Each structure stands twice: as structure tokens, then as C-alpha cells.
Amino acid sequence: MIKFNKTAIVLAVAIFMAGGTATFAQDNLVKSLNENLIYWLLMENKLTL
């Protein structure tokens, strides 16, 4: 499987946090997509925050 480095994880988290600044219509979609991305990254890398 693809291995993610810390930069990719930090970028994903930054995108996730930035999702809160999107317009209301985009907000739910962005957060949903990024929550799934974060979850996938955590599961793939067996990480803990």
C-alpha cells in the first residue's frame, strides 16, 4: 500500500481544518471528505493523535 510521510499527514490535517472556512454548502462536503481521508490515513498508518 501507499506509505504516507508526515508531510502528507500534516497537509491532510491542514486541509481538514481549513474545511471549516468553506461556504456552508461546501462545508459539509469538505468536512465529510476530509474526515474520511483522515480516518483512512490513520487506519492505514495505525497512527494515534
Residue pairs with C-beta under 8 A, 6 or more apart in sequence:
1 44
2 44
3 45
4 41
4 44
4 45
8 41
9 41
9 45
9 47
12 34
12 37
12 38
12 41
13 38
15 34
15 37
16 31
16 34
16 35
16 37
16 38
19 27
19 30
19 31
19 34
20 27
20 31
22 30
41 47
42 48
42 49
